[in-house]
Amino acid sequence: MAVYASFRSIGAYAPEKILSNSDLEKMVDTTDEWIVKRTGIKERRIADKHISTSDMGAMAARAAIERSGLSKEDIDLVVCATVTPDYFNMPSTACIISDKIGISNVQAFDISAACSGFVYGLSIAKAFVESGMKKNVLVIGAEKFSSIVDYTDRSTCILFGDGAGAAVISATTDKSEAFIDIHASADGSYADFLVTPAPGSVHPANQKMLDEKLNFVQMKGNETFKLAVKTLTKDVVDILEHNNIESSQIKYFIPHQANYRIIKAVGDALGMREDQVVLTVQKYGNTSAASIPMAINDIFESGRLKEGELMLLDTFGGGLTWASALIPFAGKVK
């Protein structure tokens, strides 16, 4: 009997502290009107100094496991997508999260695909489950982006926020619950569009690195915007055509929450109705790998997302990376 991957549950965590546009007006040369017009962002969440990426990931993971109806002992793989890990290169944030939520002796690792990380993680979970290697995979997208943002750089500090989301992907023999398809790709020739230059083997950790602020995220905003709209639209058109699905059949189009103008441009190009498009960018900003699971959690907790409804995920991030997925929600709604 064939085994499929199913999207069993969702959970998320958003820090309590809100950094509003009016707060940023006091920090850099910008205005609320300009930020909203250019990005659609009104506020973003910022984690306290004592809260780490793994802390947020653990809180999202606990919620996802509880809602799945499973116990933590049922989880046999933990994957964490992040570009803001607790520590530079090791140990992995996935290992730390596993320990914090009481999962031991289970395979755990991080992946780095920036804003595409969560959907990349779903593709890994799908492969592990459908190959029969794992039964219940915990996929986490967690970011403390405030730890790599230069709050004197008005081009980047207005965009990013902190948060985490998590999902349990489980084996099923019910094809109606199965992932339909995932597309994921990358093009490293655009690596300089979105980059955190240091520390790394190119720019090792030293005083020069700090003086030149190479430890902060850098972004070519205009170039990234243009390529994002083009790539996201093409990727969604391709996955829908490949699976003979019309955009009208999608219950929720859940794009990466980077910029309202990008989301609107892609949604319009696909002919998506306003009620199909999920928007959280206005209150969370860009939370990178946490963006899509946080958005899914929002419609789940508000009672909008029901069992069996078809989600179309679409994302684009540093690397450059991009991914899309067609997935029915297989979770139970109370």
Buried (B, 14 or more C-beta within 10 A) or exposed (E): EEBBBBBBBBBBBBBEBBBEBEEBBEEBEBEBEBBBEBBBBBBBBBBEEEBBBBBBBBBBBBBBBBBBEBEBEBBBBBBBBBBBBBEEEEBBBBBBBBBBBEBEEBBBEBBBBBBBBBBBBBBBBBBBBBEEEBBBBBBBBBBBBBBBBBBEBBEBBBBBBBBBBBBBBBBBEEEEBBBBBBBBEBEEEBEBBBBBBBBBEEBEEEEEBEEEEBBBBBBBBEEBBEBBBBBBBBBBBEBBEEEEBEBEEBBBBBBBBBBBBBBBBBBEBBEBEEEBBBBBBBBBBBBBBBBBBBBBBBBBEEEBBEEEBBBBBBBBBBBBBBBBBBBBBBBEEE
